[in-house]
Structures are given as C-alpha cells and as structure tokens.
Amino acid sequence: MVTFFEASLSQLSIHRIGNKSQDEFYVLSEHPFRMEDETLNNLLLQYFLKPFEKVNEVYHFMHSSDNLDLNEAFHFSTAMFENEEAFHENTENLAKYLYEISTHPKIKPGELYVAYFKNVQIEGELLDAIGIFKSETKETYFKVYPDQSGFKMEYEQEAINIQKLDKGCLIFRTSKEEGYKVVVTDQTNRNAEAVYWKDEFLKLKIRNDSFNQTNNTLGVYKSFVSTKLDEEFEMNKADKIDLLNKSMKYFKEKESFDIDEFSNEVIGNPQAIESFKNFKSDYEKEFDTQIADSFDISSAAVKKQARVYKSVLKLDRNFHIYIHGNRELIEKGFDDGKSMNYYKVYFKEEE
C-alpha cells in the first residue's frame, strides 16, 4: 500500500526522549540534522519507510471532543505541512508532548526522529508525508576489516539495526478534514504499555474503508464460529471448518458484501443468522467500530484473513485432515469397541 521508490527526505530533526516517571529527561537538538551524505540519506529512507510496505490498515487522527485541533500530533503536523520553515520548532513541540505522556515504567528511552518526505505513494497517490519515529532497542555490532597480513575487529555498542524500526507513523498530506491518512507500526511493545504510542500520543482511529470493513467482518465471523456457536448449537470442528471455508469462498468470489445474502448463503440456519447479527452488533458496541451491512470487498483483506482461517482438523498427534471442499464427504462417528471417535472420508481417486 505504501511505496517509496520516488520518495526523498527533505528535512529531519532528532531529539532524545526519556521516561518521565523514571526521572529521565528529554534532550532537544538546536538545529535540524544536516544530510550531506547520500548513502546515509538512502539508508534512512530504507530504515524509516520500508516497514510500511506491508502495512494495510489506514488510520486517521481523532479526538474525543471531535475537535481535531485538540489532538497534539494532528495540530503540530498541520503546522509543519503549512509552514516548512517552522518544521524544526514543531518537532520540538512533538518531542515535549511525547515526553509528557511517557510515564509508564516500562516505556524505554530513545531517539525521536521527525522527518519530512516528498513523493511517498499511498493508494496510488504521490504525497508529502511527515514521519514520526522512535528507536528504543540498541544492539552491538562487530566490524571486521583487513589489516596488513590479517584482520582487525572492532565493535559498536548501543547501535541501531536499520532493519528493525521500533515505532513509527507516516502522516500523509491528504484528507485533512478527516484527520489525514496515517499508517503506523509498533514492533517493540505489544502489551499494555504499548498503547501510549498509538492511543495516547497519536490518538488514532482506524479508517472505515473497504479493506477494514472486509478485514473486520471476516475477523468477527471467525470469532463467532470459533467461540459463540458452541454456546447455542451442537457443532463439531469439521462443521466449523466448513462454515469458515464457505465464508472464505463467498469473499473470494463476490465483489461486494451484503449481510443478508452472506447470512443466507453461508450460515443458512435462521437462529444462527440472528445470533451472528447480534454478535456483530455487540462487537461494534464494544470496540466502537461500525461495520456496514454492505460494502465493496477488498481482495487484500481477504488474502490477509485467509492466512489465519484454519481448514485443518487435528486428531490427537496422529492425523491432520485438511478440509477444503464438500462437507458431506466426511462423517464423524464413535467406535464403542475402541471407545474412540473416528472420521470416515469418501473420495474417488488417491493422488
């Protein structure tokens, strides 16, 4: 979704952010970073932008009051877009704000990079973008080089691996009234302390487009089949896999989703259909996310969900049965003599 083969890095400011709750401080650079080395410039483009090539979800800035100007990241980003000469000053403001919310004891100190890019592509459109990145994880590297008749070795401690961006976001100069288009990554913290980056610092909400509608609907349906159906209906794992396969077939063959059509073709049972719609409604309320009853299907989202839709029936440690087609060709039974369950599988040819 994000490509950068035409991108250039026009401005960069670097600051250091400590953990306020640990009595650490922030350090602000007085001037923007001077980019005089072309190789370094290209390495920075790779370090900052390459992690976003596989990011599909697009977010936008939000604020609980519905006044976007009260969202600090939105406010300072807008100031940078509208006045590039004030870029460095606003990066300092961002750094101070990030420091103020860095209060969880597990938040690591690190360098904050704020960059201004030209010609970054998202969804086929070339745009200016502001990047906000933080490096927290440091590593040790060896450097080996020839020396007379042998080799010398040196090491560098507290170095940054350019293949591992810890935290970052790209803010694209488009759709300002809706809170811009924003993509985000966070590779270091996936527990409670991680929310400070996306939820507290950036205050992001996922965009309600076809990708997210498709992704969320498939995710909700998978959760419904995996967890909810057992409470109301007697179903074995083969039946559940069949329902998941039918839903994936629907999304792969159709261009658009309609909840009534989907429910009738995939689920069939009126009680189960009502249960699914109630399950979807409860999800929307719990996560404050509206999933439309009809939308265009995103093939990228279907491909993503297909990776986690399981069609494997695991039987103890002896057998795995992959169910891809007709559910009627596999039967479950119980052998009284062996006191064990069994599956009977019908087929015409063995390959």
C-alpha positions as CSV (number, residue, x, y, z in Angstrom):
1,M,0.0,0.0,0.0
2,V,2.9,2.4,0.8
3,T,5.8,2.6,-1.7
4,F,8.8,5.0,-1.7
5,F,10.7,4.4,-4.9
6,E,10.2,8.1,-5.8
7,A,10.5,9.4,-2.3
8,S,13.0,11.9,-1.0
9,L,13.9,13.0,2.5
10,S,13.9,16.8,2.7
11,Q,14.1,17.5,6.5
12,L,15.0,15.6,9.6
13,S,15.2,16.6,13.3
14,I,16.4,14.3,16.0
15,H,15.7,14.5,19.7
16,R,16.0,12.2,22.7
17,I,13.1,11.3,24.9
18,G,13.5,9.8,28.4
19,N,10.9,8.2,30.7
20,K,9.3,10.9,32.8
21,S,8.3,8.5,35.6
22,Q,11.9,7.4,35.9
23,D,13.1,11.0,36.3
24,E,14.8,10.9,32.9
25,F,14.7,14.0,30.8
26,Y,14.4,15.0,27.1
27,V,17.2,16.5,25.0
28,L,16.3,18.7,22.1
29,S,18.7,19.4,19.2
30,E,19.1,23.1,18.4
31,H,19.1,22.6,14.6
32,P,17.7,20.1,12.1
33,F,20.0,17.3,11.0
34,R,22.2,18.2,8.0
35,M,22.0,15.5,5.4
36,E,25.2,15.7,3.4
37,D,25.9,12.0,2.8
38,E,23.9,10.5,0.0
39,T,24.5,6.9,1.2
40,L,23.2,7.8,4.7
41,N,20.2,9.5,3.2
42,N,19.3,6.3,1.3
43,L,19.8,4.2,4.4
44,L,17.5,6.5,6.3
45,L,14.8,6.2,3.6
46,Q,15.1,2.4,4.0
47,Y,15.0,2.5,7.7
48,F,12.1,4.8,8.0
49,L,9.9,3.8,5.1
50,K,10.5,0.1,4.3
51,P,8.5,-1.2,7.3
52,F,5.3,0.4,5.9
53,E,5.4,-1.5,2.6
54,K,3.4,-4.4,4.2
55,V,1.1,-2.2,6.3
56,N,-2.5,-2.3,5.0
57,E,-4.5,-0.6,7.8
58,V,-5.0,3.1,7.3
59,Y,-5.9,5.3,10.3
60,H,-6.9,8.9,10.9
61,F,-6.3,11.3,13.8
62,M,-9.2,11.8,16.2
63,H,-10.1,13.5,19.5
64,S,-12.8,12.6,21.9
65,S,-14.2,16.1,21.7
66,D,-14.4,15.9,17.8
67,N,-12.1,18.9,17.7
68,L,-9.1,17.7,15.7
69,D,-7.0,20.7,16.7
70,L,-7.0,19.4,20.3
71,N,-5.1,16.4,19.0
72,E,-1.5,17.4,19.5
73,A,0.0,15.2,16.8
74,F,-2.6,16.5,14.3
75,H,-2.0,20.1,15.3
76,F,1.8,20.0,15.1
77,S,1.7,18.0,11.8
78,T,-0.6,20.5,10.3
79,A,1.7,23.3,11.3
80,M,4.6,21.5,9.6
81,F,2.7,20.9,6.4
82,E,1.6,24.5,6.2
83,N,4.9,26.1,7.1
84,E,8.0,24.0,6.4
85,E,10.2,26.8,7.8
86,A,8.7,26.1,11.2
87,F,9.4,22.4,10.8
88,H,12.1,22.1,13.5
89,E,10.3,24.2,16.0
90,N,7.2,21.9,15.8
91,T,9.4,18.8,16.1
92,E,10.5,20.2,19.4
93,N,6.9,20.6,20.4
94,L,6.1,17.0,19.5
95,A,9.1,15.8,21.5
96,K,8.0,17.7,24.6
97,Y,4.5,16.3,24.3
98,L,5.7,12.7,23.8
99,Y,7.9,13.1,26.9
100,E,4.8,14.3,29.0
101,I,2.9,11.1,28.2
102,S,5.9,8.7,28.6
103,T,5.0,7.8,32.1
104,H,4.5,4.1,32.1
105,P,7.5,2.5,33.9
106,K,8.2,0.1,31.0
107,I,8.5,2.7,28.3
108,K,12.1,2.8,27.1
109,P,14.0,6.0,26.4
110,G,15.2,6.5,22.9
111,E,15.7,8.9,20.0
112,L,12.8,10.6,18.3
113,Y,13.1,11.3,14.6
114,V,10.7,13.6,12.8
115,A,11.1,13.6,9.1
116,Y,9.6,15.4,6.1
117,F,9.2,13.3,2.9
118,K,8.3,14.2,-0.6
119,N,6.6,11.8,-3.1
120,V,5.7,8.9,-0.9
121,Q,3.0,6.8,-2.5
122,I,-0.1,5.6,-0.7
123,E,-3.1,4.1,-2.5
124,G,-1.6,5.1,-5.9
125,E,-1.2,8.8,-4.9
126,L,2.1,10.6,-4.5
127,L,2.0,12.9,-1.5
128,D,4.2,14.8,1.0
129,A,4.3,12.9,4.3
130,I,5.6,13.6,7.9
131,G,7.2,10.7,9.6
132,I,7.5,10.3,13.4
133,F,9.8,7.5,14.5
134,K,11.3,6.4,17.8
135,S,14.2,4.0,18.3
136,E,14.4,2.2,21.6
137,T,16.2,-1.1,21.0
138,K,20.0,-0.9,20.8
139,E,22.3,-3.7,19.6
140,T,26.0,-4.5,19.5
141,Y,27.7,-4.8,16.1
142,F,31.1,-6.2,15.0
143,K,33.2,-4.5,12.3
144,V,35.9,-6.7,10.7
145,Y,38.3,-5.2,8.1
146,P,41.7,-6.2,6.6
147,D,44.9,-5.0,8.3
148,Q,48.3,-5.8,6.8
149,S,48.6,-9.6,6.8
150,G,45.4,-10.2,8.8
151,F,42.3,-8.6,10.1
152,K,41.2,-6.2,12.8
153,M,37.9,-6.3,14.6
154,E,36.1,-3.5,16.4
155,Y,32.6,-3.3,17.9
156,E,30.0,-0.7,18.3
157,Q,27.7,-0.8,21.3
158,E,24.3,0.9,21.6
159,A,23.9,0.8,17.8
160,I,20.7,0.8,15.8
161,N,19.7,-2.0,13.5
162,I,18.4,-0.3,10.3
163,Q,16.3,-3.4,9.6
164,K,14.3,-3.0,12.8
165,L,12.3,0.1,13.2
166,D,10.8,0.1,16.7
167,K,8.0,2.6,16.4
168,G,6.8,4.9,13.6
169,C,4.0,6.5,11.8
170,L,3.5,8.3,8.4
171,I,1.1,11.2,8.1
172,F,0.1,11.9,4.6
173,R,-0.9,15.4,3.4
174,T,-4.4,14.5,2.3
175,S,-7.9,14.2,3.8
176,K,-7.1,16.9,6.4
177,E,-10.7,17.4,7.4
178,E,-11.0,13.7,8.2
179,G,-7.7,13.6,10.2
180,Y,-5.3,12.8,7.4
181,K,-4.3,9.4,6.2
182,V,-2.0,7.8,8.8
183,V,-0.2,4.4,8.8
184,V,1.5,3.2,12.0
185,T,3.8,0.4,13.2
186,D,5.0,-0.6,16.7
187,Q,7.3,-3.6,16.9
188,T,8.6,-3.3,20.5
189,N,5.8,-3.2,22.9
190,R,2.6,-5.3,22.4
191,N,1.4,-5.2,26.0
192,A,-0.5,-2.5,28.0
193,E,2.4,0.0,27.8
194,A,2.2,0.0,24.0
195,V,-1.0,2.0,23.9
196,Y,0.9,5.2,24.7
197,W,2.2,5.4,21.1
198,K,-0.9,4.8,19.1
199,D,-3.7,5.6,21.5
200,E,-2.2,8.4,23.7
201,F,0.5,10.1,21.7
202,L,-1.1,9.8,18.2
203,K,-4.8,9.2,19.1
204,L,-5.6,7.2,16.0
205,K,-8.8,5.6,14.9
206,I,-8.9,3.0,12.0
207,R,-10.4,4.3,8.8
208,N,-13.7,2.8,7.8
209,D,-12.8,1.8,4.2
210,S,-13.3,-1.4,2.2
211,F,-10.1,-3.0,3.5
212,N,-11.0,-2.6,7.1
213,Q,-14.7,-3.4,6.6
214,T,-13.7,-6.7,4.9
215,N,-11.0,-7.4,7.4
216,N,-13.3,-6.7,10.4
217,T,-16.2,-8.7,9.0
218,L,-14.1,-11.8,8.4
219,G,-12.5,-11.4,11.8
220,V,-15.8,-11.1,13.6
221,Y,-17.3,-14.1,11.7
222,K,-14.3,-16.2,12.5
223,S,-14.6,-15.3,16.2
224,F,-18.4,-16.0,16.0
225,V,-17.8,-19.5,14.5
226,S,-14.9,-20.3,16.9
227,T,-16.4,-19.1,20.2
228,K,-20.1,-18.3,20.0
229,L,-21.7,-21.2,18.1
230,D,-20.7,-23.7,20.7
231,E,-22.9,-21.9,23.2
232,E,-26.1,-22.3,21.2
233,F,-25.6,-25.2,18.8
234,E,-24.0,-28.7,18.8
235,M,-21.2,-28.5,16.3
236,N,-18.1,-30.5,15.7
237,K,-14.8,-29.0,14.4
238,A,-15.5,-30.3,10.9
239,D,-18.8,-28.3,10.8
240,K,-16.9,-25.2,12.0
241,I,-14.3,-25.6,9.3
242,D,-17.0,-26.0,6.7
243,L,-18.6,-22.7,7.8
244,L,-15.2,-20.9,7.6
245,N,-14.5,-22.4,4.2
246,K,-17.9,-21.2,2.9
247,S,-17.3,-17.7,4.2
248,M,-13.9,-17.5,2.6
249,K,-15.3,-18.8,-0.7
250,Y,-18.0,-16.1,-0.6
251,F,-15.5,-13.3,-0.1
252,K,-13.2,-14.7,-2.8
253,E,-15.9,-15.0,-5.4
254,K,-18.0,-11.9,-4.7
255,E,-17.2,-8.3,-5.5
256,S,-19.3,-6.8,-2.7
257,F,-20.7,-8.0,0.7
258,D,-24.3,-8.0,1.7
259,I,-25.1,-9.2,5.2
260,D,-28.4,-10.8,4.3
261,E,-27.0,-12.5,1.2
262,F,-24.0,-13.7,3.1
263,S,-26.0,-15.0,6.0
264,N,-28.4,-17.0,3.8
265,E,-25.7,-18.4,1.5
266,V,-23.1,-19.2,4.2
267,I,-24.9,-19.7,7.5
268,G,-28.3,-20.8,6.4
269,N,-29.9,-21.5,9.8
270,P,-32.2,-18.7,10.8
271,Q,-31.3,-18.9,14.5
272,A,-27.6,-18.9,13.7
273,I,-28.1,-15.9,11.4
274,E,-29.8,-14.0,14.1
275,S,-27.1,-15.0,16.6
276,F,-24.4,-13.8,14.1
277,K,-26.0,-10.4,13.6
278,N,-26.3,-9.9,17.4
279,F,-22.6,-11.0,17.8
280,K,-21.6,-8.4,15.2
281,S,-23.7,-5.7,16.9
282,D,-22.1,-6.5,20.3
283,Y,-18.6,-6.2,18.6
284,E,-19.4,-2.8,17.2
285,K,-20.5,-1.5,20.6
286,E,-17.6,-3.0,22.5
287,F,-14.9,-1.7,20.1
288,D,-16.7,1.5,18.9
289,T,-16.3,0.3,15.3
290,Q,-19.2,0.4,12.8
291,I,-19.2,-2.5,10.3
292,A,-21.5,-1.7,7.4
293,D,-24.2,-4.2,6.2
294,S,-22.9,-3.8,2.7
295,F,-19.5,-2.8,1.2
296,D,-17.1,-3.5,-1.6
297,I,-14.9,-6.4,-0.8
298,S,-11.1,-5.8,-0.6
299,S,-9.1,-8.7,-2.1
300,A,-6.0,-7.6,0.0
301,A,-8.0,-8.0,3.2
302,V,-9.3,-11.4,2.1
303,K,-5.8,-12.5,1.4
304,K,-4.7,-11.4,4.8
305,Q,-7.5,-13.2,6.6
306,A,-7.0,-16.3,4.6
307,R,-3.7,-16.9,6.4
308,V,-5.5,-17.3,9.7
309,Y,-8.6,-19.1,8.6
310,K,-7.9,-22.7,9.6
311,S,-9.1,-25.6,7.5
312,V,-7.1,-28.3,9.4
313,L,-8.8,-30.9,11.6
314,K,-6.1,-32.0,14.1
315,L,-6.8,-35.5,15.6
316,D,-4.6,-36.2,18.6
317,R,-1.0,-36.3,17.5
318,N,-1.6,-38.9,14.7
319,F,-3.5,-37.2,11.9
320,H,-4.3,-33.8,10.3
321,I,-7.2,-33.7,7.9
322,Y,-7.3,-30.7,5.5
323,I,-10.9,-29.9,4.6
324,H,-11.3,-27.8,1.5
325,G,-14.4,-28.9,-0.2
326,N,-17.7,-30.8,0.2
327,R,-18.5,-31.3,3.9
328,E,-20.8,-34.2,3.0
329,L,-17.8,-36.3,2.2
330,I,-16.6,-36.6,5.8
331,E,-18.5,-38.2,8.6
332,K,-17.9,-38.4,12.3
333,G,-18.7,-41.4,14.4
334,F,-17.9,-43.2,17.7
335,D,-16.5,-46.8,17.9
336,D,-17.9,-48.4,21.0
337,G,-15.3,-51.2,20.9
338,K,-12.3,-48.9,21.0
339,S,-14.1,-46.1,22.9
340,M,-12.7,-43.6,20.4
341,N,-14.1,-41.1,17.9
342,Y,-13.5,-41.6,14.2
343,Y,-13.9,-39.8,10.9
344,K,-14.9,-41.5,7.6
345,V,-13.7,-39.8,4.5
346,Y,-15.1,-40.5,1.0
347,F,-13.0,-40.0,-2.2
348,K,-12.8,-41.2,-5.8
349,E,-9.1,-41.0,-6.5
350,E,-5.9,-41.1,-4.5
351,E,-3.1,-38.6,-5.6
